[in-house]
Amino acid sequence: MIGLIQNETLYEYDIRSLILAFCIGEKIELSSEEVDNSIYDFICRVFYAQEETLLELCAGETVLSEKVKGNCRDKKQFKNKLKAALYRLLSRHLNKKLPWGTLNGIRPTKLVFEDCALGKSREEMEAKLRKQYLVSQEKAELCVTVGLKETQLLKDIAYGKGYSLYVGIPFCPSTCLYCSFTSYPISAYKEYVDQYLDALLKEIRYVGDQYKDRQVVSLYVGGGTPTTLSPKQLGSLFGELRQCFDFNRIREITVEAGRPDSITPEKLVVLAENGVTRISINPQTMNNDTLKRIGRNHTAQDVADSFETARKLGFDNINMDTICGLPGEGIKELETTFGALKQLMPDSITVHALAIKRSAPLNQMREQYSFGADEQMIQYAQDACFSMEMEPYYMYRQKNIPGNFENIGFSLEEKECLYNILIMEELHDIVAVGAGASSKFLGPGKNVQRVENLKDVRQYTERIGEMILRKDKLLKSMC
């Protein structure tokens, strides 16, 4: 357990986040008064003053300290200096460095994207990441590479005049052990799906009406697993989408057909007939023992069969997701996974480092399983993507990733997913419909305001009017 003593709570979130980046899973106990040192692994003290702030890290009789000069209430100038000082103390005490330094947000490429707009050079952007945020040379180079790629992909797209639409289908064949998304087993909710779709279509019609003067740049149907719907249900969903939005002007249409145990040729035909340009068939791993362990009711061969079926039906942009650090997996299992993917040759691969969210079933089973990626695994997966002539085009980070790693999307040329970039960089409205969907509206000064839908399927369905009203109130307040 770690103690945190502050005379004010000015930067408590940033301090806690940085401590937990070094000490994942540890409990932090807050106090404004002195406490018994012996019950803590170490204590972090923060004493803010008008011109100089004192930071101390105390472990037993050892006391490390740093002074941070400047007005502590000037967030723009002070916060990064405070985090850098705390990082140095934690790094000295724990004899550890974080590859991403003081950056604990999920969008490190946002810094690069903003600096590109200011005309800064690659060298200047890398130096800023290393010196101001203490990012490693390797991660600084990666971050700038991805940021420059994003800038290139978006330069000819009038994204500022449009928006992206996310449609959530919160059903899956089963719940994976690591999953924290809004997802319900289709077997238990099968009789309720049509009612859910009726409510969803009401929300879709509302968006179509409110945004009739703006064009959808990217449409993303996710979940859950949208292909748990029947061919008829998929057809009805896309029929309504085509009525509400001009599909001829949408740059890309993605559907998460993530689980091969939900894919049939009939469903793929419906997607193809409705103009879907990109699908995901996500194995996460190609090791049968792991698939069974994480709660997937299919085999690696099922993944390959579904992939080949999609290819035969004309899908020429197929993504596959992988996760490094799944329970019981090491470098040997990762080699099996990427060996199988090289045989299939998808058009893009997303490499995730396992992150365990509080609501994931695996979080309750930490004593039962050994899991988490290491640097060798991440590097192997990335090198495998490079060997397939893919380049990184988007990146994001998550809390609770052991090793402080990142998730990266790799793709062949012209097979990138615009939606992934647009939602990460928050460049225009992301209007999300469905249970558990989170919309992000870009207000004045690029201030992002969020509207959350209820996660519970039944509550969402019964209170669909309220879900629409939430969006309506915010949009009217921004006019």
C-alpha positions in Angstrom: 0.0 0.0 0.0 1.2 3.5 -0.8 0.4 6.7 1.1 -0.2 10.0 -0.5 -0.2 13.1 1.6 -1.1 16.5 0.1 -1.8 19.9 1.6 -4.0 20.5 -1.5 -5.5 18.3 -4.1 -4.6 20.3 -7.2 -3.0 17.5 -9.2 -4.2 14.5 -7.4 -5.4 12.6 -10.5 -2.1 13.1 -12.3 -0.1 12.1 -9.3 -2.2 9.0 -8.6 -2.0 8.0 -12.3 1.7 8.2 -12.4 2.2 6.3 -9.2 0.0 3.5 -10.5 1.8 3.4 -13.8 4.9 2.4 -11.7 2.9 0.3 -9.3 0.0 -1.3 -11.1 -2.7 -2.7 -8.9 -1.4 -1.1 -5.7 -3.8 0.7 -3.3 -3.2 4.4 -2.7 -4.4 5.8 0.6 -5.0 9.5 0.8 -4.4 11.8 3.7 -3.9 15.5 4.5 -2.0 14.7 7.8 1.1 12.7 8.7 0.6 9.0 9.1 2.4 5.9 10.4 5.2 5.2 7.8 5.5 1.6 8.8 2.2 0.5 7.2 3.1 1.7 3.7 5.6 0.5 1.1 6.4 4.2 0.6 4.8 7.6 1.1 4.6 10.4 -1.4 4.3 13.9 0.1 3.3 16.9 -1.9 3.4 20.4 -0.3 2.2 23.1 -2.7 3.4 26.7 -2.1 3.1 29.9 -4.2 6.5 29.9 -5.7 8.0 26.5 -5.0 6.4 23.0 -4.4 8.2 20.3 -2.4 7.9 16.7 -3.4 9.1 13.9 -1.0 9.2 10.2 -1.3 9.7 8.4 2.0 10.5 4.7 2.5 11.6 3.8 6.0 14.4 6.1 6.8 15.1 7.0 3.2 13.8 10.3 2.0 14.1 11.5 -1.6 13.0 15.0 -2.5 12.6 17.4 -5.4 11.6 21.1 -5.6 9.4 22.3 -8.4 9.6 26.1 -9.0 6.7 28.1 -10.4 3.1 29.0 -9.7 1.4 25.7 -8.8 -2.0 27.1 -10.0 -0.7 27.8 -13.5 -1.7 24.3 -14.9 -0.3 24.9 -18.4 3.2 25.7 -17.1 3.3 23.7 -13.9 1.7 20.3 -14.3 4.3 18.7 -16.6 7.1 20.0 -14.4 5.5 18.4 -11.3 5.0 15.1 -13.1 8.6 15.1 -14.3 9.8 15.6 -10.8 7.6 12.9 -9.4 8.7 10.6 -12.2 12.4 11.1 -11.2 11.7 10.3 -7.6 9.7 7.1 -8.4 12.3 6.0 -10.9 15.1 6.4 -8.4 13.3 4.7 -5.6 12.0 1.8 -7.7 15.0 1.5 -10.0 12.6 1.5 -12.9 11.8 3.5 -16.0 8.6 3.7 -18.0 8.8 3.6 -21.8 6.2 6.3 -22.0 7.7 8.5 -19.3 5.1 10.8 -17.7 2.5 10.4 -20.4 -0.4 8.5 -18.8 -3.1 9.6 -21.3 -4.5 7.2 -23.9 -3.7 9.4 -26.9 0.1 10.2 -27.1 -0.1 10.8 -30.8 -2.4 13.8 -30.2 0.7 15.8 -29.2 2.3 14.9 -32.5 -0.8 15.7 -34.5 -1.0 19.1 -32.9 2.7 19.8 -33.5 2.4 18.8 -37.2 -0.2 21.5 -37.6 2.3 24.0 -36.2 4.9 22.9 -38.8 7.4 21.4 -36.4 10.0 19.0 -37.7 10.2 15.3 -36.8 13.4 16.0 -34.8 11.6 18.8 -32.8 8.7 16.5 -32.0 10.8 13.6 -30.9 13.0 15.9 -28.7 9.8 17.4 -27.1 8.6 13.9 -26.1 11.9 12.9 -24.7 12.7 16.1 -22.8 9.4 17.3 -21.7 7.6 14.0 -21.1 10.7 11.7 -20.5 9.5 9.3 -23.2 12.1 6.7 -24.3 13.9 7.3 -27.7 12.2 4.2 -29.1 8.6 5.2 -28.1 9.3 8.8 -29.2 10.2 7.6 -32.7 7.2 5.3 -32.8 4.8 8.0 -31.6 6.0 10.5 -34.2 6.0 7.9 -37.0 2.3 7.1 -36.2 1.4 10.8 -35.8 2.9 11.6 -39.2 1.1 8.7 -40.8 -2.2 9.9 -39.4 -1.6 13.4 -40.7 -0.8 12.0 -44.2 -4.0 9.9 -44.2 -6.3 12.7 -43.2 -4.8 15.6 -45.3 -7.3 15.1 -48.2 -10.3 14.3 -46.1 -12.7 17.1 -45.0 -13.3 15.5 -41.7 -14.0 18.8 -40.0 -17.2 19.2 -42.0 -18.5 15.7 -41.3 -18.7 13.2 -38.4 -18.3 9.5 -37.7 -21.1 7.2 -36.7 -20.8 4.2 -34.3 -23.5 1.6 -34.1 -23.3 -0.7 -31.0 -24.6 -4.3 -31.1 -24.0 -5.5 -27.5 -24.4 -9.2 -28.0 -21.7 -11.9 -28.2 -21.7 -15.8 -28.5 -20.0 -15.8 -25.0 -18.1 -13.3 -22.8 -14.3 -13.5 -23.1 -12.4 -13.7 -19.8 -10.6 -10.4 -20.4 -13.5 -8.4 -21.8 -15.0 -5.3 -20.2 -17.1 -4.0 -23.1 -20.9 -3.9 -23.0 -21.7 -7.4 -24.0 -24.5 -9.9 -23.4 -24.7 -13.6 -24.3 -26.9 -13.9 -27.4 -28.3 -17.3 -26.1 -29.8 -15.6 -23.1 -31.0 -12.5 -25.0 -32.1 -14.0 -28.3 -35.8 -13.3 -27.7 -35.0 -9.7 -26.8 -32.8 -8.7 -29.8 -35.7 -7.5 -32.0 -36.9 -5.1 -29.3 -33.4 -3.8 -28.9 -33.1 -3.2 -32.7 -36.4 -1.3 -32.7 -35.0 1.0 -30.1 -31.7 1.3 -31.9 -33.4 2.2 -35.1 -35.2 5.1 -33.3 -31.9 6.5 -32.2 -30.4 6.0 -35.7 -33.3 7.9 -37.3 -32.8 10.8 -34.7 -29.1 11.1 -35.7 -30.0 11.0 -39.4 -32.4 13.9 -38.9 -30.1 16.0 -36.7 -27.1 15.6 -39.0 -28.9 15.7 -42.3 -26.7 18.7 -43.4 -23.5 16.9 -42.6 -21.9 13.9 -44.1 -20.8 10.6 -42.4 -17.1 10.2 -43.1 -16.8 6.8 -41.4 -19.4 4.2 -40.2 -18.4 1.6 -37.6 -20.7 -1.2 -36.5 -19.2 -2.7 -33.3 -20.1 -4.2 -30.0 -20.2 -6.9 -28.8 -20.2 -8.9 -32.0 -22.6 -7.5 -34.6 -22.6 -10.8 -36.5 -24.5 -12.4 -33.7 -27.5 -10.9 -35.4 -29.3 -13.1 -38.0 -29.0 -12.3 -41.7 -32.5 -10.9 -41.6 -31.7 -8.6 -38.6 -28.5 -7.5 -40.2 -30.4 -6.7 -43.4 -33.0 -4.7 -41.5 -30.3 -2.7 -39.7 -28.4 -1.8 -42.8 -31.7 -1.1 -44.6 -32.5 1.6 -42.1 -28.9 3.0 -42.1 -29.1 3.3 -45.9 -32.4 5.2 -45.6 -30.9 7.6 -43.1 -27.4 8.2 -44.5 -25.9 8.6 -48.0 -23.8 5.4 -48.3 -22.3 6.6 -51.6 -20.4 9.4 -49.8 -19.2 7.4 -46.8 -15.4 6.8 -47.0 -15.5 3.5 -45.2 -17.9 1.1 -43.5 -16.5 -1.3 -41.0 -18.3 -4.2 -39.2 -16.8 -6.1 -36.4 -17.4 -9.7 -37.4 -14.9 -10.5 -34.6 -16.0 -14.0 -33.5 -15.8 -16.8 -36.2 -18.5 -18.7 -34.2 -20.9 -15.9 -35.2 -20.0 -15.8 -38.9 -21.9 -17.5 -41.7 -21.7 -17.1 -45.5 -25.2 -15.7 -45.5 -24.3 -12.9 -43.1 -21.2 -12.0 -45.0 -23.3 -11.8 -48.2 -25.7 -9.3 -46.4 -22.7 -7.2 -45.4 -21.2 -7.3 -48.9 -24.6 -6.4 -50.6 -24.8 -3.4 -48.2 -21.5 -1.9 -49.1 -19.4 -2.9 -46.1 -15.8 -2.1 -47.1 -13.9 -3.5 -44.1 -14.5 -6.3 -41.6 -12.6 -7.6 -38.5 -12.2 -11.3 -37.9 -10.4 -11.3 -34.5 -8.7 -14.4 -33.2 -6.8 -12.7 -30.4 -4.8 -15.9 -30.4 -4.4 -18.9 -32.7 -3.7 -21.3 -29.8 -6.7 -23.6 -29.1 -5.8 -24.1 -25.4 -5.9 -20.4 -24.9 -9.1 -19.9 -26.9 -10.8 -22.4 -24.6 -9.2 -20.8 -21.5 -10.5 -17.3 -22.3 -14.0 -18.5 -23.0 -14.1 -18.6 -26.8 -16.2 -21.5 -28.3 -14.2 -21.9 -31.5 -10.9 -23.1 -32.7 -8.0 -21.6 -34.6 -9.2 -23.5 -37.7 -12.6 -21.8 -37.4 -10.8 -18.5 -37.6 -9.0 -19.5 -40.8 -12.1 -21.0 -42.3 -14.1 -17.8 -41.7 -11.3 -15.7 -43.1 -11.1 -17.7 -46.3 -14.9 -17.6 -46.7 -14.8 -13.8 -46.4 -12.0 -13.6 -49.0 -13.9 -15.8 -51.4 -16.9 -13.5 -51.1 -14.8 -10.5 -52.1 -13.8 -8.8 -48.9 -10.4 -7.2 -49.6 -9.9 -5.3 -46.4 -9.9 -7.7 -43.4 -8.5 -6.8 -40.0 -7.4 -9.3 -37.3 -6.9 -8.4 -33.6 -4.3 -10.0 -31.4 -3.5 -9.8 -27.7 -0.1 -10.2 -26.2 0.0 -11.5 -22.7 -3.2 -13.6 -22.5 -3.4 -16.1 -19.6 -0.8 -18.9 -20.0 0.8 -17.4 -23.1 4.4 -16.5 -23.8 6.6 -16.0 -26.8 6.1 -19.6 -28.0 2.3 -19.1 -28.2 2.8 -15.7 -29.9 4.9 -17.4 -32.5 2.1 -19.8 -33.3 -0.4 -17.0 -33.6 1.7 -14.9 -36.0 2.8 -18.0 -37.9 -0.9 -18.7 -38.6 -1.6 -15.0 -39.5 1.2 -15.0 -42.0 -0.4 -17.9 -43.8 -3.7 -16.0 -44.0 -2.2 -12.5 -44.8 -4.8 -10.1 -43.5 -4.8 -6.5 -44.6 -4.3 -5.1 -41.1 -3.5 -6.4 -37.6 -4.0 -4.6 -34.3 -1.5 -5.6 -31.7 -2.9 -5.2 -28.2 -1.0 -5.5 -24.9 -3.4 -7.2 -22.4 -5.1 -4.6 -20.1 -7.3 -5.8 -17.3 -10.2 -3.6 -16.5 -12.0 -3.7 -13.2 -15.2 -5.2 -14.7 -13.4 -8.0 -16.6 -13.9 -11.5 -15.3 -10.1 -12.1 -15.4 -9.7 -9.3 -12.8 -11.3 -11.6 -10.3 -9.0 -14.5 -11.2 -5.5 -12.9 -10.7 -4.5 -15.7 -8.3 -5.5 -18.4 -10.8 -3.7 -17.2 -13.9 -0.3 -15.7 -14.9 -0.8 -13.1 -17.6 0.6 -9.9 -19.0 2.9 -8.9 -21.9 6.6 -8.3 -21.7 8.9 -6.3 -24.0 10.1 -9.3 -25.9 6.5 -10.3 -26.8 5.5 -6.8 -27.9 8.6 -6.4 -30.0 8.0 -9.9 -31.6 4.5 -9.0 -32.6 5.5 -5.7 -34.0 8.3 -7.2 -36.0 6.0 -9.8 -37.4 3.7 -7.1 -38.7 6.6 -5.3 -40.3 7.6 -8.6 -41.9 4.2 -8.7 -43.6 4.9 -5.3 -45.1 2.5 -3.5 -42.7 3.2 -0.1 -41.2 1.8 1.4 -37.9 -1.0 3.9 -38.6 -2.8 4.4 -35.2 -2.0 3.9 -31.6 -3.6 4.2 -28.2 -2.8 3.3 -24.6 -4.9 1.9 -21.8 -4.6 2.0 -18.1 -3.6 -1.1 -16.3 -1.4 -2.5 -19.0 1.4 -4.4 -17.2 4.7 -3.0 -18.6 3.2 0.4 -19.6 2.9 -0.7 -23.2 0.6 0.4 -26.0 -1.8 -0.9 -28.6 -0.9 -0.4 -32.3 -2.8 -0.8 -35.5 -0.6 -2.0 -38.5 -1.9 -2.1 -42.0 -0.9 -2.5 -45.6 -0.9 0.6 -47.7 -4.5 2.0 -48.3 -6.0 -0.5 -45.9 -6.0 1.7 -42.8 -9.1 2.4 -40.8 -10.0 6.1 -40.7 -12.5 5.6 -37.8 -9.7 4.4 -35.6 -7.7 7.6 -36.2 -10.7 10.0 -36.0 -11.9 8.6 -32.6 -8.4 8.6 -31.1 -7.5 12.2 -32.2 -11.0 13.6 -31.5 -11.1 15.6 -34.7 -14.9 15.7 -35.2 -18.1 14.4 -33.6 -18.2 10.7 -33.0 -22.0 10.0 -32.7 -22.6 6.7 -31.0 -25.9 4.8 -30.8 -26.8 1.7 -28.9 -26.5 0.3 -25.4 -23.3 1.4 -23.7 -22.4 3.7 -26.6 -20.4 6.9 -25.8 -20.7 9.9 -28.1 -18.1 12.6 -28.2 -19.1 16.0 -29.5 -16.5 18.6 -30.4 -17.5 21.9 -28.9 -15.9 25.4 -29.1 -12.1 25.4 -28.7 -12.1 21.6 -29.5 -13.6 20.9 -26.1 -14.9 17.4 -26.1 -18.2 16.7 -24.4 -19.5 13.2 -23.9 -23.0 11.7 -23.8 -23.3 8.2 -22.4 -26.0 5.7 -23.2 -27.2 3.2 -20.6 -25.3 -0.1 -20.7 -28.1 -2.4 -19.7 -29.9 -3.6 -22.8 -33.4 -3.7 -21.2 -32.9 -0.2 -19.6 -31.7 1.2 -22.9 -34.6 -0.3 -24.8 -37.2 0.9 -22.2 -35.7 4.4 -21.9 -34.7 5.1 -25.6 -36.6 8.4 -25.4 -34.2 9.5 -22.7 -31.2 8.4 -24.6 -32.3 10.6 -27.5 -33.1 13.5 -25.2 -29.6 13.4 -23.7 -28.0 13.9 -27.1 -30.7 16.5 -28.1 -30.0 18.6 -24.9 -26.3 18.7 -25.5 -26.5 19.5 -29.2 -28.9 22.4 -28.5 -26.7 23.8 -25.8 -23.8 23.8 -28.3 -25.6 25.7 -31.0 
